Structure formats: structure tokens, C-alpha cells
Amino acid sequence: MTARLQSLIDTEWDNSHAKRLIKRLRRHQSDLFTFLDQDNVPFENNHAERCVRPAVIIRKNSYGNRSQRGADCQAVLMSVFRTLKQRGHDPIRTIITALEQYLLTAQLPPLPTKTTSDH
């Protein structure tokens, strides 16, 4: 598999799309087939797709982001919410507590670590 990939990468391409693909393959060639060498690495990204689905549904139901600033804000909020949820925390309660602390101290606390009940 590695020899075939290297041959593809070493080929000179005229097509701009092929050149762009080859550039990406070259940059990520050491990571492309990790799933073949490590049993715990899936060959697909269904888990990642399921993780971002709630944010996509929220964006769709609200008729999309109206601006780049709105899109950036949503991306940050969804990232923080998902991280808190994965660490076993209630995102809303944690954010309210963080904002209360910010109002009292003018400093935001760090994101909490995983709860002891998480594996």
C-alpha cells in the first residue's frame, strides 16, 4: 500500500485538482493508513460525524449563521459545550458558574477536567 501511495505522490500531475490532492496526500501520508496498523483506530469517521451533528442541526434549524462572526461564535460555543459534555459536566450549569466567577474575579476559570465517573 505504501509503495502505491508513494508512486501516486511521485507522479507529475498537470490537473490543478490532482495537484491539490497530491499536496494533501504528501502532507498526511504518514497518517493515512494508521487504521491498518492500530486496532483501536477506526477506518471511518462516523464517531466524529455524530459528534458534530447537534451543532449542524442547530445551525440548520436557525437558518444558518448570518455572518462570519456568528459562525465563529457558534463554532466556539459548540466546541466548549461538546468538550464539557464529553468530560461529564452539564454545559449550561458549568458556563453559568464560570460567568459568575468571571463577574466576581474578572478571570474565567479553566475548563474542568473529566469527572471521576467517566472512563
Secondary structure, DSSP 8 states (H G I E B T S, - for coil): -HHHHHHHHHS---SHHHHHHHHHHHHHTTTTTHHHH-TTS-SS-HHHHHHHHHHHHHHHHTTS-SSHHHHHHHHHHHHHHHHHHHTT--HHHHHHHHHHHHHHHS---------TT--
